[in-house]
C-alpha cells in the first residue's frame, strides 16, 4: 500500500481525531455559542432603543434571497464587528508571541481562540439563516470555515496555523463591518 492510499484510509477512519478530547471541547463550545447569541440579543435591543435602523424597515441586497429586517442586519453586523476585532487582536497577539510551528499540538490559548471563533461561526450560521441574511455561498463559507476550525480542534494539532489563518482572513473585516454599519445608520 503506497503512502497516499494509507493516508486516505487513515483519514477516512478518523484516526486523526482525538476522541477523548471532544467532550471537553463541546463543554467549552456551547457556552460560547450562547454568549454570542446573548451579545446579539443585547445589540438588537440597543439598535431598537437607539433607533439606529428604521423600525420595521425591510431592505433588499443583491444576491440575498429575500428582504430582511434592517434592525436584525445591523445587530448582526455589530456582533460580527466585535468578533472581527477580537479575532484580529487575539490571533495577532498569539502569532506574535507564540509564532506557529506546523503540525504542533495546540496550546491552551490557541484552543481558546479556535473554540470562540468556531462558536461564533455556528452562531452566525444559525442566526443569519433565521434572518435570511445568507445565500448559498455564505452557507458554503460558514461550512468550510467550521470544517477547518473544528478539524484543528478535534485533532488537537495545527492550532498555530489556524490562528495565523484566522488573523489573515479577519484582518479586513473590522473595516468592512464598520463601513456597512456606517452606511446602514446614515439618514
C-alpha positions, 0 to 999 in steps of 0.5 A: 500500500503506497503512502497516499492510499494509507493516508486516505484510509487513515483519514477516512477512519478518523484516526486523526481525531482525538476522541477523548478530547471532544467532550471537553471541547463541546463543554467549552463550545456551547457556552460560547455559542450562547454568549454570542447569541446573548451579545446579539440579543443585547445589540438588537435591543440597543439598535431598537432603543437607539433607533439606529435602523428604521423600525420595521424597515425591510431592505433588499441586497443583491444576491440575498434571497429575500428582504430582511429586517434592517434592525436584525442586519445591523445587530448582526453586523455589530456582533460580527464587528466585535468578533472581527476585532477580537479575532484580529487582536487575539490571533495577532497577539498569539502569532506574535508571541507564540509564532506557529510551528506546523503540525504542533499540538495546540496550546491552551490559548490557541484552543481558546481562540479556535473554540470562540471563533468556531462558536461564533461561526455556528452562531452566525450560521444559525442566526443569519439563516433565521434572518435570511441574511445568507445565500448559498455561498455564505452557507458554503463559507460558514461550512468550510470555515467550521470544517477547518476550525473544528478539524484543528480542534478535534485533532488537537494539532495545527492550532498555530496555523489556524490562528495565523489563518484566522488573523489573515482572513479577519484582518479586513473585516473590522473595516468592512463591518464598520463601513456597512454599519456606517452606511446602514445608520446614515439618514 
